[in-house]
Amino acid sequence: MKLKRLRGPAGRASWGLADQALSSLSNLAVGVVVARSSTVADFGIYALAFGGYTIALNVSRAVATEPLAVRHSGTRTPDWQRAVRASTATALLTGFLGLLVGLGIAAVPPVPSKGVLVAFALTMPGLLLQDAWRWAFFVVGEGRKAFLNDLIWLLVMLAIMGGLYLTDTASAFTLTLAWGLGAVVAAVAGRFQAGVAPRRQLIREWVKRNWDLSPKYVGEMLAVSGTIQVYMLGITAAAGLAATAGIRGAQVLLGPVNVLNQGIRMISVPEASRALRHSYRRLWLVGLAISFGVGCGALAWGAVFLLLPPVVGRELLGPGVWNQAHTVLIPVILLQALGASNAGAFAILRALTAATRGLRVRLISSVILITCGISGAFLWGPKGAAWGLASASLATLLLWWNEAHQAITAHRRTSTT
């Protein structure tokens, strides 16, 4: 019986990791080819544009897919189908709003490397809808379908990129566009895999039904994504685009860390919700297991990468970006590992629907990260920025777990009165 109980969570986690491996491979591939096809300054603009995509993605998750994971985890039911129609339509609308914002930014005359911004903007609806399908599959334990959907994205992207190199038309713009178009094709495929289609008429109902959670989730997600953009812009102002390119380049090399982190996060909220139905103790243990596994995996990958010869980094990123990235690799490894280790506390707060606590810790963390990152860049350049961010990440990890402990205590007290 014990083996049977473990097989379900282990299987779902395995599909989560496998699926995120494909998704992160797509992101790693586009980061590598753009780095090799552009100057250090252009790659710095790509890093900022990718940050903008991350903001749109997190907003979409906050209003569309996070409520789906919290309130509709389980099995396929008519209620799930209606919720998926509504949540995917909400994600698609968010994508079209992101498209308009992206094109508006690209229209500003002083903005360099406009092509990269346009590529992100044009494919934003497909990018966000594809992510919504993945979440829809995972909340009902259909990780295989999410894996297949990301495989479609990867294969289409590679086919287009292959054509670009064969025709000698590869550039930062066309390669980024190829990545986005792969997501668009996968988003169309997701509709047929799910057997339901987005229904725009349900958007208003979905937003209204989840209004107790969505604004706080949006604030939380904007805090984390906006924080990254603010400290990246601040670091750029204090230490130049080379510093931004170095940090982003190191993060590209640490792509497998994101595979582990995002793969676990994809299934962590449904698993935490299931654990809460059993006991608070199981919820706490599930949270600890999630954070311990992700943190150790991130540190292990970073250690392995540090042992590889420098030629690997130069081949992946090109000499210019690699020269910046290798000087900040150790603190960026710590930044990624410590940041990933809050996954368990995050899942606990989501399962308890403690949205206010999550928002509070995000806002406090934002102040710490921005202050430490920009101050480090101003005082000690790129290395100072990276070490400042790593130190701030440790402080925020402690904040997350303190809030998770207090949330369980408060929930237990409320349920017994």
PyMOL commands that set and color helices and strands:
alter all, ss='L'
color gray80, all
select helices_A, chain A and resi 2-36+40-71+78-106+114-122+124-138+143-166+172-194+200-209+214-239+241-253+255-278+280-307+310-317+319-340+343-351+355-415
alter helices_A, ss='H'
color red, helices_A
deselect
rebuild
show_as cartoon
